[in-house]
């Protein structure tokens, strides 16, 4: 499953759009913007990373997310 198939779930698409619109957001800011539970957001971010739709970058104490 790649590309649009990975974004077929509305929640996952929302997470991707937020990261795409604001590159470099950290986890808690994405969580605030989506209103998702931390575990749910972690699952969706890991899924998007697995299918190469977002990349993860360490920035000091923050982990930042970027769309690919």
mmCIF file as Biopython writes it, N, C-alpha, C and O atoms, coordinates in Angstrom:
data_model
#
loop_
_atom_site.group_PDB
_atom_site.id
_atom_site.type_symbol
_atom_site.label_atom_id
_atom_site.label_alt_id
_atom_site.label_comp_id
_atom_site.label_asym_id
_atom_site.label_entity_id
_atom_site.label_seq_id
_atom_site.pdbx_PDB_ins_code
_atom_site.Cartn_x
_atom_site.Cartn_y
_atom_site.Cartn_z
_atom_site.occupancy
_atom_site.B_iso_or_equiv
_atom_site.auth_seq_id
_atom_site.auth_asym_id
_atom_site.pdbx_PDB_model_num
ATOM 1   N N  . UNK A ? 1  ? 0.860  -1.185 0.000  1.0 0.0 1  A 1 
ATOM 2   C CA . UNK A ? 1  ? 0.000  0.000  0.000  1.0 0.0 1  A 1 
ATOM 3   C C  . UNK A ? 1  ? 0.897  1.235  0.000  1.0 0.0 1  A 1 
ATOM 4   O O  . UNK A ? 1  ? 1.721  1.413  0.898  1.0 0.0 1  A 1 
ATOM 5   N N  . UNK A ? 2  ? 0.735  2.071  -0.995 1.0 0.0 2  A 1 
ATOM 6   C CA . UNK A ? 2  ? 1.523  3.295  -1.066 1.0 0.0 2  A 1 
ATOM 7   C C  . UNK A ? 2  ? 0.653  4.449  -1.502 1.0 0.0 2  A 1 
ATOM 8   O O  . UNK A ? 2  ? -0.469 4.259  -1.972 1.0 0.0 2  A 1 
ATOM 9   N N  . UNK A ? 3  ? 1.185  5.651  -1.341 1.0 0.0 3  A 1 
ATOM 10  C CA . UNK A ? 3  ? 0.500  6.842  -1.834 1.0 0.0 3  A 1 
ATOM 11  C C  . UNK A ? 3  ? -0.881 7.025  -1.270 1.0 0.0 3  A 1 
ATOM 12  O O  . UNK A ? 3  ? -1.079 7.014  -0.055 1.0 0.0 3  A 1 
ATOM 13  N N  . UNK A ? 4  ? -1.850 7.196  -2.168 1.0 0.0 4  A 1 
ATOM 14  C CA . UNK A ? 4  ? -3.205 7.522  -1.736 1.0 0.0 4  A 1 
ATOM 15  C C  . UNK A ? 4  ? -3.857 6.403  -0.937 1.0 0.0 4  A 1 
ATOM 16  O O  . UNK A ? 4  ? -4.728 6.670  -0.110 1.0 0.0 4  A 1 
ATOM 17  N N  . UNK A ? 5  ? -3.451 5.147  -1.166 1.0 0.0 5  A 1 
ATOM 18  C CA . UNK A ? 5  ? -4.005 4.041  -0.375 1.0 0.0 5  A 1 
ATOM 19  C C  . UNK A ? 5  ? -3.670 4.218  1.103  1.0 0.0 5  A 1 
ATOM 20  O O  . UNK A ? 5  ? -4.496 3.936  1.972  1.0 0.0 5  A 1 
ATOM 21  N N  . UNK A ? 6  ? -2.465 4.682  1.380  1.0 0.0 6  A 1 
ATOM 22  C CA . UNK A ? 6  ? -2.051 4.892  2.769  1.0 0.0 6  A 1 
ATOM 23  C C  . UNK A ? 6  ? -2.820 6.043  3.414  1.0 0.0 6  A 1 
ATOM 24  O O  . UNK A ? 6  ? -2.889 6.136  4.639  1.0 0.0 6  A 1 
ATOM 25  N N  . UNK A ? 7  ? -3.397 6.917  2.593  1.0 0.0 7  A 1 
ATOM 26  C CA . UNK A ? 7  ? -4.152 8.066  3.104  1.0 0.0 7  A 1 
ATOM 27  C C  . UNK A ? 7  ? -5.660 7.842  3.018  1.0 0.0 7  A 1 
ATOM 28  O O  . UNK A ? 7  ? -6.435 8.787  3.165  1.0 0.0 7  A 1 
ATOM 29  N N  . UNK A ? 8  ? -6.081 6.598  2.781  1.0 0.0 8  A 1 
ATOM 30  C CA . UNK A ? 8  ? -7.504 6.320  2.615  1.0 0.0 8  A 1 
ATOM 31  C C  . UNK A ? 8  ? -8.295 6.518  3.914  1.0 0.0 8  A 1 
ATOM 32  O O  . UNK A ? 8  ? -9.503 6.751  3.868  1.0 0.0 8  A 1 
ATOM 33  N N  . UNK A ? 9  ? -7.643 6.432  5.044  1.0 0.0 9  A 1 
ATOM 34  C CA . UNK A ? 9  ? -8.293 6.658  6.328  1.0 0.0 9  A 1 
ATOM 35  C C  . UNK A ? 9  ? -8.295 8.158  6.629  1.0 0.0 9  A 1 
ATOM 36  O O  . UNK A ? 9  ? -7.249 8.805  6.580  1.0 0.0 9  A 1 
ATOM 37  N N  . UNK A ? 10 ? -9.458 8.702  6.934  1.0 0.0 10 A 1 
ATOM 38  C CA . UNK A ? 10 ? -9.627 10.141 7.133  1.0 0.0 10 A 1 
ATOM 39  C C  . UNK A ? 10 ? -8.680 10.692 8.203  1.0 0.0 10 A 1 
ATOM 40  O O  . UNK A ? 10 ? -8.081 11.750 8.009  1.0 0.0 10 A 1 
ATOM 41  N N  . UNK A ? 11 ? -8.541 9.994  9.320  1.0 0.0 11 A 1 
ATOM 42  C CA . UNK A ? 11 ? -7.672 10.460 10.396 1.0 0.0 11 A 1 
ATOM 43  C C  . UNK A ? 11 ? -6.227 10.555 9.923  1.0 0.0 11 A 1 
ATOM 44  O O  . UNK A ? 11 ? -5.538 11.533 10.210 1.0 0.0 11 A 1 
ATOM 45  N N  . UNK A ? 12 ? -5.770 9.539  9.198  1.0 0.0 12 A 1 
ATOM 46  C CA . UNK A ? 12 ? -4.396 9.534  8.702  1.0 0.0 12 A 1 
ATOM 47  C C  . UNK A ? 12 ? -4.194 10.647 7.685  1.0 0.0 12 A 1 
ATOM 48  O O  . UNK A ? 12 ? -3.144 11.288 7.666  1.0 0.0 12 A 1 
ATOM 49  N N  . UNK A ? 13 ? -5.172 10.875 6.855  1.0 0.0 13 A 1 
ATOM 50  C CA . UNK A ? 13 ? -5.102 11.959 5.875  1.0 0.0 13 A 1 
ATOM 51  C C  . UNK A ? 13 ? -5.003 13.314 6.584  1.0 0.0 13 A 1 
ATOM 52  O O  . UNK A ? 13 ? -4.247 14.184 6.154  1.0 0.0 13 A 1 
ATOM 53  N N  . UNK A ? 14 ? -5.753 13.489 7.651  1.0 0.0 14 A 1 
ATOM 54  C CA . UNK A ? 14 ? -5.716 14.728 8.422  1.0 0.0 14 A 1 
ATOM 55  C C  . UNK A ? 14 ? -4.325 14.960 9.011  1.0 0.0 14 A 1 
ATOM 56  O O  . UNK A ? 14 ? -3.793 16.068 8.936  1.0 0.0 14 A 1 
ATOM 57  N N  . UNK A ? 15 ? -3.745 13.924 9.591  1.0 0.0 15 A 1 
ATOM 58  C CA . UNK A ? 15 ? -2.394 14.038 10.156 1.0 0.0 15 A 1 
ATOM 59  C C  . UNK A ? 15 ? -1.412 14.431 9.059  1.0 0.0 15 A 1 
ATOM 60  O O  . UNK A ? 15 ? -0.591 15.328 9.249  1.0 0.0 15 A 1 
ATOM 61  N N  . UNK A ? 16 ? -1.494 13.764 7.917  1.0 0.0 16 A 1 
ATOM 62  C CA . UNK A ? 16 ? -0.584 14.064 6.809  1.0 0.0 16 A 1 
ATOM 63  C C  . UNK A ? 16 ? -0.739 15.509 6.337  1.0 0.0 16 A 1 
ATOM 64  O O  . UNK A ? 16 ? 0.256  16.196 6.109  1.0 0.0 16 A 1 
ATOM 65  N N  . UNK A ? 17 ? -1.971 15.969 6.189  1.0 0.0 17 A 1 
ATOM 66  C CA . UNK A ? 17 ? -2.209 17.338 5.712  1.0 0.0 17 A 1 
ATOM 67  C C  . UNK A ? 17 ? -1.656 18.375 6.684  1.0 0.0 17 A 1 
ATOM 68  O O  . UNK A ? 17 ? -1.132 19.403 6.255  1.0 0.0 17 A 1 
ATOM 69  N N  . UNK A ? 18 ? -1.765 18.121 7.973  1.0 0.0 18 A 1 
ATOM 70  C CA . UNK A ? 18 ? -1.230 19.046 8.974  1.0 0.0 18 A 1 
ATOM 71  C C  . UNK A ? 18 ? 0.297  19.109 8.871  1.0 0.0 18 A 1 
ATOM 72  O O  . UNK A ? 18 ? 0.877  20.194 8.915  1.0 0.0 18 A 1 
ATOM 73  N N  . UNK A ? 19 ? 0.938  17.964 8.736  1.0 0.0 19 A 1 
ATOM 74  C CA . UNK A ? 19 ? 2.401  17.930 8.605  1.0 0.0 19 A 1 
ATOM 75  C C  . UNK A ? 19 ? 2.823  18.585 7.294  1.0 0.0 19 A 1 
ATOM 76  O O  . UNK A ? 19 ? 3.804  19.327 7.255  1.0 0.0 19 A 1 
ATOM 77  N N  . UNK A ? 20 ? 2.091  18.315 6.231  1.0 0.0 20 A 1 
ATOM 78  C CA . UNK A ? 20 ? 2.418  18.881 4.920  1.0 0.0 20 A 1 
ATOM 79  C C  . UNK A ? 20 ? 2.274  20.405 4.919  1.0 0.0 20 A 1 
ATOM 80  O O  . UNK A ? 20 ? 3.084  21.104 4.311  1.0 0.0 20 A 1 
ATOM 81  N N  . UNK A ? 21 ? 1.253  20.917 5.593  1.0 0.0 21 A 1 
ATOM 82  C CA . UNK A ? 21 ? 0.988  22.358 5.618  1.0 0.0 21 A 1 
ATOM 83  C C  . UNK A ? 21 ? 1.957  23.117 6.520  1.0 0.0 21 A 1 
ATOM 84  O O  . UNK A ? 21 ? 2.216  24.300 6.302  1.0 0.0 21 A 1 
ATOM 85  N N  . UNK A ? 22 ? 2.491  22.437 7.533  1.0 0.0 22 A 1 
ATOM 86  C CA . UNK A ? 22 ? 3.397  23.085 8.496  1.0 0.0 22 A 1 
ATOM 87  C C  . UNK A ? 22 ? 4.606  22.203 8.752  1.0 0.0 22 A 1 
ATOM 88  O O  . UNK A ? 22 ? 4.695  21.582 9.811  1.0 0.0 22 A 1 
ATOM 89  N N  . UNK A ? 23 ? 5.535  22.134 7.813  1.0 0.0 23 A 1 
ATOM 90  C CA . UNK A ? 23 ? 6.711  21.271 7.978  1.0 0.0 23 A 1 
ATOM 91  C C  . UNK A ? 23 ? 7.489  21.610 9.245  1.0 0.0 23 A 1 
ATOM 92  O O  . UNK A ? 23 ? 7.658  22.777 9.597  1.0 0.0 23 A 1 
ATOM 93  N N  . UNK A ? 24 ? 7.955  20.565 9.920  1.0 0.0 24 A 1 
ATOM 94  C CA . UNK A ? 24 ? 8.786  20.764 11.098 1.0 0.0 24 A 1 
ATOM 95  C C  . UNK A ? 24 ? 8.023  20.796 12.411 1.0 0.0 24 A 1 
ATOM 96  O O  . UNK A ? 24 ? 8.607  21.076 13.457 1.0 0.0 24 A 1 
ATOM 97  N N  . UNK A ? 25 ? 6.735  20.514 12.372 1.0 0.0 25 A 1 
ATOM 98  C CA . UNK A ? 25 ? 5.981  20.477 13.629 1.0 0.0 25 A 1 
ATOM 99  C C  . UNK A ? 25 ? 6.500  19.364 14.518 1.0 0.0 25 A 1 
ATOM 100 O O  . UNK A ? 25 ? 6.997  18.349 14.029 1.0 0.0 25 A 1 
ATOM 101 N N  . UNK A ? 26 ? 6.384  19.554 15.819 1.0 0.0 26 A 1 
ATOM 102 C CA . UNK A ? 26 ? 6.746  18.486 16.734 1.0 0.0 26 A 1 
ATOM 103 C C  . UNK A ? 26 ? 5.482  17.740 17.151 1.0 0.0 26 A 1 
ATOM 104 O O  . UNK A ? 26 ? 4.364  18.206 16.929 1.0 0.0 26 A 1 
ATOM 105 N N  . UNK A ? 27 ? 5.683  16.587 17.753 1.0 0.0 27 A 1 
ATOM 106 C CA . UNK A ? 27 ? 4.598  15.662 18.059 1.0 0.0 27 A 1 
ATOM 107 C C  . UNK A ? 27 ? 3.455  16.305 18.827 1.0 0.0 27 A 1 
ATOM 108 O O  . UNK A ? 27 ? 2.293  16.164 18.447 1.0 0.0 27 A 1 
ATOM 109 N N  . UNK A ? 28 ? 3.773  17.001 19.894 1.0 0.0 28 A 1 
ATOM 110 C CA . UNK A ? 28 ? 2.710  17.574 20.737 1.0 0.0 28 A 1 
ATOM 111 C C  . UNK A ? 28 ? 1.895  18.619 19.985 1.0 0.0 28 A 1 
ATOM 112 O O  . UNK A ? 28 ? 0.694  18.744 20.224 1.0 0.0 28 A 1 
ATOM 113 N N  . UNK A ? 29 ? 2.513  19.362 19.094 1.0 0.0 29 A 1 
ATOM 114 C CA . UNK A ? 29 ? 1.759  20.347 18.320 1.0 0.0 29 A 1 
ATOM 115 C C  . UNK A ? 29 ? 0.824  19.641 17.336 1.0 0.0 29 A 1 
ATOM 116 O O  . UNK A ? 29 ? -0.311 20.075 17.143 1.0 0.0 29 A 1 
ATOM 117 N N  . UNK A ? 30 ? 1.285  18.578 16.727 1.0 0.0 30 A 1 
ATOM 118 C CA . UNK A ? 30 ? 0.393  17.802 15.851 1.0 0.0 30 A 1 
ATOM 119 C C  . UNK A ? 30 ? -0.756 17.241 16.674 1.0 0.0 30 A 1 
ATOM 120 O O  . UNK A ? 30 ? -1.904 17.234 16.231 1.0 0.0 30 A 1 
ATOM 121 N N  . UNK A ? 31 ? -0.442 16.773 17.869 1.0 0.0 31 A 1 
ATOM 122 C CA . UNK A ? 31 ? -1.479 16.228 18.756 1.0 0.0 31 A 1 
ATOM 123 C C  . UNK A ? 31 ? -2.499 17.299 19.124 1.0 0.0 31 A 1 
ATOM 124 O O  . UNK A ? 31 ? -3.699 17.025 19.146 1.0 0.0 31 A 1 
ATOM 125 N N  . UNK A ? 32 ? -2.046 18.493 19.407 1.0 0.0 32 A 1 
ATOM 126 C CA . UNK A ? 32 ? -2.971 19.589 19.745 1.0 0.0 32 A 1 
ATOM 127 C C  . UNK A ? 32 ? -3.865 19.932 18.558 1.0 0.0 32 A 1 
ATOM 128 O O  . UNK A ? 32 ? -5.065 20.153 18.720 1.0 0.0 32 A 1 
ATOM 129 N N  . UNK A ? 33 ? -3.274 19.974 17.368 1.0 0.0 33 A 1 
ATOM 130 C CA . UNK A ? 33 ? -4.043 20.348 16.178 1.0 0.0 33 A 1 
ATOM 131 C C  . UNK A ? 33 ? -5.046 19.284 15.752 1.0 0.0 33 A 1 
ATOM 132 O O  . UNK A ? 33 ? -6.102 19.609 15.209 1.0 0.0 33 A 1 
ATOM 133 N N  . UNK A ? 34 ? -4.725 18.018 15.996 1.0 0.0 34 A 1 
ATOM 134 C CA . UNK A ? 34 ? -5.636 16.952 15.585 1.0 0.0 34 A 1 
ATOM 135 C C  . UNK A ? 34 ? -6.638 16.588 16.675 1.0 0.0 34 A 1 
ATOM 136 O O  . UNK A ? 34 ? -7.752 16.152 16.384 1.0 0.0 34 A 1 
ATOM 137 N N  . UNK A ? 35 ? -6.238 16.766 17.921 1.0 0.0 35 A 1 
ATOM 138 C CA . UNK A ? 35 ? -7.100 16.355 19.027 1.0 0.0 35 A 1 
ATOM 139 C C  . UNK A ? 35 ? -7.084 14.852 19.260 1.0 0.0 35 A 1 
ATOM 140 O O  . UNK A ? 35 ? -7.906 14.334 20.015 1.0 0.0 35 A 1 
ATOM 141 N N  . UNK A ? 36 ? -6.156 14.144 18.619 1.0 0.0 36 A 1 
ATOM 142 C CA . UNK A ? 36 ? -6.059 12.698 18.780 1.0 0.0 36 A 1 
ATOM 143 C C  . UNK A ? 36 ? -5.387 12.342 20.094 1.0 0.0 36 A 1 
ATOM 144 O O  . UNK A ? 36 ? -4.597 13.114 20.636 1.0 0.0 36 A 1 
ATOM 145 N N  . UNK A ? 37 ? -5.711 11.168 20.591 1.0 0.0 37 A 1 
ATOM 146 C CA . UNK A ? 37 ? -4.999 10.634 21.753 1.0 0.0 37 A 1 
ATOM 147 C C  . UNK A ? 37 ? -3.554 10.373 21.337 1.0 0.0 37 A 1 
ATOM 148 O O  . UNK A ? 37 ? -3.279 10.101 20.168 1.0 0.0 37 A 1 
ATOM 149 N N  . UNK A ? 38 ? -2.649 10.453 22.279 1.0 0.0 38 A 1 
ATOM 150 C CA . UNK A ? 38 ? -1.227 10.309 21.991 1.0 0.0 38 A 1 
ATOM 151 C C  . UNK A ? 38 ? -0.925 8.969  21.315 1.0 0.0 38 A 1 
ATOM 152 O O  . UNK A ? 38 ? -0.191 8.933  20.327 1.0 0.0 38 A 1 
ATOM 153 N N  . UNK A ? 39 ? -1.472 7.882  21.825 1.0 0.0 39 A 1 
ATOM 154 C CA . UNK A ? 39 ? -1.229 6.559  21.241 1.0 0.0 39 A 1 
ATOM 155 C C  . UNK A ? 39 ? -1.755 6.450  19.822 1.0 0.0 39 A 1 
ATOM 156 O O  . UNK A ? 39 ? -1.106 5.859  18.958 1.0 0.0 39 A 1 
ATOM 157 N N  . UNK A ? 40 ? -2.911 7.010  19.581 1.0 0.0 40 A 1 
ATOM 158 C CA . UNK A ? 40 ? -3.495 6.990  18.237 1.0 0.0 40 A 1 
ATOM 159 C C  . UNK A ? 40 ? -2.644 7.788  17.259 1.0 0.0 40 A 1 
ATOM 160 O O  . UNK A ? 40 ? -2.386 7.340  16.142 1.0 0.0 40 A 1 
ATOM 161 N N  . UNK A ? 41 ? -2.213 8.964  17.678 1.0 0.0 41 A 1 
ATOM 162 C CA . UNK A ? 41 ? -1.370 9.785  16.817 1.0 0.0 41 A 1 
ATOM 163 C C  . UNK A ? 41 ? -0.043 9.085  16.537 1.0 0.0 41 A 1 
ATOM 164 O O  . UNK A ? 41 ? 0.437  9.103  15.403 1.0 0.0 41 A 1 
ATOM 165 N N  . UNK A ? 42 ? 0.548  8.477  17.547 1.0 0.0 42 A 1 
ATOM 166 C CA . UNK A ? 42 ? 1.806  7.755  17.356 1.0 0.0 42 A 1 
ATOM 167 C C  . UNK A ? 42 ? 1.640  6.653  16.321 1.0 0.0 42 A 1 
ATOM 168 O O  . UNK A ? 42 ? 2.505  6.475  15.463 1.0 0.0 42 A 1 
ATOM 169 N N  . UNK A ? 43 ? 0.551  5.920  16.388 1.0 0.0 43 A 1 
ATOM 170 C CA . UNK A ? 43 ? 0.271  4.857  15.423 1.0 0.0 43 A 1 
ATOM 171 C C  . UNK A ? 43 ? 0.217  5.417  13.998 1.0 0.0 43 A 1 
ATOM 172 O O  . UNK A ? 43 ? 0.855  4.876  13.095 1.0 0.0 43 A 1 
ATOM 173 N N  . UNK A ? 44 ? -0.538 6.490  13.798 1.0 0.0 44 A 1 
ATOM 174 C CA . UNK A ? 44 ? -0.700 7.052  12.461 1.0 0.0 44 A 1 
ATOM 175 C C  . UNK A ? 44 ? 0.603  7.652  11.924 1.0 0.0 44 A 1 
ATOM 176 O O  . UNK A ? 44 ? 0.893  7.537  10.733 1.0 0.0 44 A 1 
ATOM 177 N N  . UNK A ? 45 ? 1.378  8.282  12.788 1.0 0.0 45 A 1 
ATOM 178 C CA . UNK A ? 45 ? 2.666  8.837  12.358 1.0 0.0 45 A 1 
ATOM 179 C C  . UNK A ? 45 ? 3.613  7.712  11.952 1.0 0.0 45 A 1 
ATOM 180 O O  . UNK A ? 45 ? 4.287  7.811  10.926 1.0 0.0 45 A 1 
ATOM 181 N N  . UNK A ? 46 ? 3.671  6.650  12.744 1.0 0.0 46 A 1 
ATOM 182 C CA . UNK A ? 46 ? 4.524  5.517  12.397 1.0 0.0 46 A 1 
ATOM 183 C C  . UNK A ? 46 ? 4.092  4.887  11.077 1.0 0.0 46 A 1 
ATOM 184 O O  . UNK A ? 46 ? 4.934  4.476  10.279 1.0 0.0 46 A 1 
ATOM 185 N N  . UNK A ? 47 ? 2.799  4.810  10.849 1.0 0.0 47 A 1 
ATOM 186 C CA . UNK A ? 47 ? 2.268  4.268  9.597  1.0 0.0 47 A 1 
ATOM 187 C C  . UNK A ? 47 ? 2.686  5.136  8.417  1.0 0.0 47 A 1 
ATOM 188 O O  . UNK A ? 47 ? 3.151  4.620  7.400  1.0 0.0 47 A 1 
ATOM 189 N N  . UNK A ? 48 ? 2.525  6.445  8.545  1.0 0.0 48 A 1 
ATOM 190 C CA . UNK A ? 48 ? 2.908  7.367  7.471  1.0 0.0 48 A 1 
ATOM 191 C C  . UNK A ? 48 ? 4.409  7.312  7.202  1.0 0.0 48 A 1 
ATOM 192 O O  . UNK A ? 48 ? 4.845  7.416  6.056  1.0 0.0 48 A 1 
ATOM 193 N N  . UNK A ? 49 ? 5.193  7.149  8.259  1.0 0.0 49 A 1 
ATOM 194 C CA . UNK A ? 49 ? 6.642  7.033  8.086  1.0 0.0 49 A 1 
ATOM 195 C C  . UNK A ? 49 ? 6.990  5.714  7.393  1.0 0.0 49 A 1 
ATOM 196 O O  . UNK A ? 49 ? 7.845  5.686  6.508  1.0 0.0 49 A 1 
ATOM 197 N N  . UNK A ? 50 ? 6.344  4.644  7.784  1.0 0.0 50 A 1 
ATOM 198 C CA . UNK A ? 50 ? 6.595  3.332  7.193  1.0 0.0 50 A 1 
ATOM 199 C C  . UNK A ? 50 ? 6.361  3.345  5.683  1.0 0.0 50 A 1 
ATOM 200 O O  . UNK A ? 50 ? 7.098  2.703  4.935  1.0 0.0 50 A 1 
ATOM 201 N N  . UNK A ? 51 ? 5.347  4.067  5.239  1.0 0.0 51 A 1 
ATOM 202 C CA . UNK A ? 51 ? 5.026  4.136  3.812  1.0 0.0 51 A 1 
ATOM 203 C C  . UNK A ? 51 ? 5.634  5.355  3.128  1.0 0.0 51 A 1 
ATOM 204 O O  . UNK A ? 51 ? 5.209  5.753  2.044  1.0 0.0 51 A 1 
ATOM 205 N N  . UNK A ? 52 ? 6.636  5.939  3.780  1.0 0.0 52 A 1 
ATOM 206 C CA . UNK A ? 52 ? 7.456  7.010  3.205  1.0 0.0 52 A 1 
ATOM 207 C C  . UNK A ? 52 ? 6.653  8.231  2.765  1.0 0.0 52 A 1 
ATOM 208 O O  . UNK A ? 52 ? 6.924  8.822  1.719  1.0 0.0 52 A 1 
ATOM 209 N N  . UNK A ? 53 ? 5.663  8.599  3.575  1.0 0.0 53 A 1 
ATOM 210 C CA . UNK A ? 53 ? 4.896  9.814  3.307  1.0 0.0 53 A 1 
ATOM 211 C C  . UNK A ? 53 ? 5.361  10.969 4.172  1.0 0.0 53 A 1 
ATOM 212 O O  . UNK A ? 53 ? 5.185  12.134 3.816  1.0 0.0 53 A 1 
ATOM 213 N N  . UNK A ? 54 ? 5.956  10.641 5.316  1.0 0.0 54 A 1 
ATOM 214 C CA . UNK A ? 54 ? 6.563  11.664 6.159  1.0 0.0 54 A 1 
ATOM 215 C C  . UNK A ? 54 ? 7.940  11.173 6.587  1.0 0.0 54 A 1 
ATOM 216 O O  . UNK A ? 54 ? 8.216  9.973  6.585  1.0 0.0 54 A 1 
ATOM 217 N N  . UNK A ? 55 ? 8.799  12.123 6.954  1.0 0.0 55 A 1 
ATOM 218 C CA . UNK A ? 55 ? 10.092 11.758 7.516  1.0 0.0 55 A 1 
ATOM 219 C C  . UNK A ? 55 ? 10.194 12.372 8.903  1.0 0.0 55 A 1 
ATOM 220 O O  . UNK A ? 55 ? 9.562  13.383 9.210  1.0 0.0 55 A 1 
ATOM 221 N N  . UNK A ? 56 ? 10.999 11.737 9.721  1.0 0.0 56 A 1 
ATOM 222 C CA . UNK A ? 56 ? 11.171 12.128 11.112 1.0 0.0 56 A 1 
ATOM 223 C C  . UNK A ? 56 ? 12.602 12.602 11.295 1.0 0.0 56 A 1 
ATOM 224 O O  . UNK A ? 56 ? 13.546 11.966 10.826 1.0 0.0 56 A 1 
ATOM 225 N N  . UNK A ? 57 ? 12.752 13.735 11.989 1.0 0.0 57 A 1 
ATOM 226 C CA . UNK A ? 57 ? 14.085 14.292 12.208 1.0 0.0 57 A 1 
ATOM 227 C C  . UNK A ? 57 ? 14.203 14.760 13.647 1.0 0.0 57 A 1 
ATOM 228 O O  . UNK A ? 57 ? 13.331 15.469 14.150 1.0 0.0 57 A 1 
ATOM 229 N N  . UNK A ? 58 ? 15.286 14.360 14.311 1.0 0.0 58 A 1 
ATOM 230 C CA . UNK A ? 58 ? 15.551 14.809 15.681 1.0 0.0 58 A 1 
ATOM 231 C C  . UNK A ? 58 ? 16.105 16.223 15.658 1.0 0.0 58 A 1 
ATOM 232 O O  . UNK A ? 58 ? 16.981 16.543 14.855 1.0 0.0 58 A 1 
ATOM 233 N N  . UNK A ? 59 ? 15.591 17.070 16.543 1.0 0.0 59 A 1 
ATOM 234 C CA . UNK A ? 59 ? 16.044 18.455 16.671 1.0 0.0 59 A 1 
ATOM 235 C C  . UNK A ? 59 ? 16.142 18.755 18.165 1.0 0.0 59 A 1 
ATOM 236 O O  . UNK A ? 59 ? 15.203 19.264 18.776 1.0 0.0 59 A 1 
ATOM 237 N N  . UNK A ? 60 ? 17.297 18.427 18.733 1.0 0.0 60 A 1 
ATOM 238 C CA . UNK A ? 60 ? 17.442 18.588 20.176 1.0 0.0 60 A 1 
ATOM 239 C C  . UNK A ? 60 ? 16.483 17.663 20.902 1.0 0.0 60 A 1 
ATOM 240 O O  . UNK A ? 60 ? 16.491 16.453 20.676 1.0 0.0 60 A 1 
ATOM 241 N N  . UNK A ? 61 ? 15.660 18.226 21.770 1.0 0.0 61 A 1 
ATOM 242 C CA . UNK A ? 61 ? 14.716 17.394 22.520 1.0 0.0 61 A 1 
ATOM 243 C C  . UNK A ? 61 ? 13.427 17.132 21.741 1.0 0.0 61 A 1 
ATOM 244 O O  . UNK A ? 61 ? 12.591 16.348 22.189 1.0 0.0 61 A 1 
ATOM 245 N N  . UNK A ? 62 ? 13.254 17.766 20.598 1.0 0.0 62 A 1 
ATOM 246 C CA . UNK A ? 62 ? 12.053 17.584 19.800 1.0 0.0 62 A 1 
ATOM 247 C C  . UNK A ? 62 ? 12.290 16.628 18.634 1.0 0.0 62 A 1 
ATOM 248 O O  . UNK A ? 62 ? 13.388 16.547 18.084 1.0 0.0 62 A 1 
ATOM 249 N N  . UNK A ? 63 ? 11.250 15.923 18.281 1.0 0.0 63 A 1 
ATOM 250 C CA . UNK A ? 63 ? 11.239 15.146 17.056 1.0 0.0 63 A 1 
ATOM 251 C C  . UNK A ? 63 ? 10.327 15.902 16.111 1.0 0.0 63 A 1 
ATOM 252 O O  . UNK A ? 63 ? 9.166  16.156 16.433 1.0 0.0 63 A 1 
ATOM 253 N N  . UNK A ? 64 ? 10.839 16.261 14.956 1.0 0.0 64 A 1 
ATOM 254 C CA . UNK A ? 64 ? 10.075 17.045 14.000 1.0 0.0 64 A 1 
ATOM 255 C C  . UNK A ? 64 ? 9.673  16.185 12.813 1.0 0.0 64 A 1 
ATOM 256 O O  . UNK A ? 64 ? 10.356 15.226 12.453 1.0 0.0 64 A 1 
ATOM 257 N N  . UNK A ? 65 ? 8.544  16.556 12.215 1.0 0.0 65 A 1 
ATOM 258 C CA . UNK A ? 65 ? 7.962  15.763 11.135 1.0 0.0 65 A 1 
ATOM 259 C C  . UNK A ? 65 ? 7.820  16.597 9.884  1.0 0.0 65 A 1 
ATOM 260 O O  . UNK A ? 65 ? 7.438  17.767 9.932  1.0 0.0 65 A 1 
ATOM 261 N N  . UNK A ? 66 ? 8.138  15.968 8.747  1.0 0.0 66 A 1 
ATOM 262 C CA . UNK A ? 66 ? 8.092  16.640 7.438  1.0 0.0 66 A 1 
ATOM 263 C C  . UNK A ? 66 ? 7.434  15.699 6.436  1.0 0.0 66 A 1 
ATOM 264 O O  . UNK A ? 66 ? 7.624  14.485 6.507  1.0 0.0 66 A 1 
ATOM 265 N N  . UNK A ? 67 ? 6.671  16.246 5.515  1.0 0.0 67 A 1 
ATOM 266 C CA . UNK A ? 67 ? 6.135  15.419 4.431  1.0 0.0 67 A 1 
ATOM 267 C C  . UNK A ? 67 ? 7.226  15.206 3.405  1.0 0.0 67 A 1 
ATOM 268 O O  . UNK A ? 67 ? 8.150  16.011 3.293  1.0 0.0 67 A 1 
ATOM 269 N N  . UNK A ? 68 ? 7.118  14.129 2.663  1.0 0.0 68 A 1 
ATOM 270 C CA . UNK A ? 68 ? 8.120  13.797 1.647  1.0 0.0 68 A 1 
ATOM 271 C C  . UNK A ? 68 ? 7.512  14.104 0.277  1.0 0.0 68 A 1 
ATOM 272 O O  . UNK A ? 68 ? 8.167  13.906 -0.746 1.0 0.0 68 A 1 
#
